Structures are given as C-alpha cells and as structure tokens.
C-alpha cells in the first residue's frame, strides 16, 4: 500500500490528522483536502512541511 498518515506539527509536537491518506489535493489558498482510502475527507489549513513517502508520513504546519 502507498497511503500515508498525515500529521500537524506545532511546537515540535505531532498530532495525527488522518490515517491512510490516499490523496492530498490543494484547495483554496492555504488549505488541502485529504482523502482516505475509504473515502473519508478532511480539509487542513496550513502548508506542507515535509513528505516522507518511504516512512508513509505527511507533515503539515500552520
């Protein structure tokens, strides 16, 4: 599987936003729509800090 988990990083602390993210799509300025493998969706405000696809991690920051 190629999905990743998405996290928000604030003050060097990571908070899980969504597991098994299959799609990251830019929306309005400063937001991203995350879609999981079962069709669940959330919108995240921030910017991508890092994507490590080998470790299956997407890090966002405000």
C-alpha positions as CSV (number, residue, x, y, z in Angstrom):
1,X,0.0,0.0,0.0
2,X,1.1,3.5,-0.7
3,X,-1.0,5.5,1.6
4,X,0.5,7.7,4.3
5,X,-0.6,9.2,7.7
6,X,-0.9,13.0,7.9
7,X,0.2,15.0,11.0
8,X,0.1,18.6,12.1
9,X,3.3,19.8,13.6
10,X,3.2,22.6,16.2
11,X,5.9,23.4,18.7
12,X,7.8,20.2,17.7
13,X,4.7,18.1,18.6
14,X,3.0,16.0,16.0
15,X,-0.8,15.5,16.1
16,X,-2.3,12.8,13.9
17,X,-4.8,14.3,11.5
18,X,-5.7,11.3,9.4
19,X,-4.6,7.7,8.8
20,X,-4.3,6.0,5.4
21,X,-4.4,9.2,3.3
22,X,-4.6,8.3,-0.4
23,X,-5.0,11.8,-1.9
24,X,-3.7,15.3,-1.0
25,X,-5.3,18.0,-3.1
26,X,-4.8,21.7,-2.8
27,X,-8.0,23.7,-2.3
28,X,-8.4,27.4,-1.5
29,X,-5.2,29.2,-0.7
30,X,-3.6,27.7,2.3
31,X,-5.8,24.6,2.6
32,X,-5.6,21.0,1.5
33,X,-8.2,18.3,1.1
34,X,-7.1,14.9,2.4
35,X,-9.0,11.8,1.3
36,X,-8.6,8.5,3.0
37,X,-8.7,5.0,1.4
38,X,-12.3,4.6,2.5
39,X,-13.5,8.0,1.1
40,X,-13.3,9.9,4.4
41,X,-12.3,13.5,3.9
42,X,-10.9,16.4,5.9
43,X,-9.7,19.9,5.0
44,X,-6.4,21.0,6.6
45,X,-5.3,24.6,6.9
46,X,-1.6,25.1,6.7
47,X,1.3,24.2,4.4
48,X,3.2,21.0,3.8
49,X,6.3,20.9,5.9
50,X,7.6,17.6,4.6
51,X,6.5,14.4,2.9
52,X,8.4,11.2,3.5
53,X,6.8,8.6,1.4
54,X,9.2,5.9,2.4
55,X,8.0,6.3,6.0
56,X,4.4,7.0,4.8
57,X,4.2,10.4,6.6
58,X,2.9,13.8,5.5
59,X,3.7,16.7,7.9
60,X,1.8,19.9,7.8
61,X,2.4,23.1,9.7
62,X,0.3,26.2,10.4
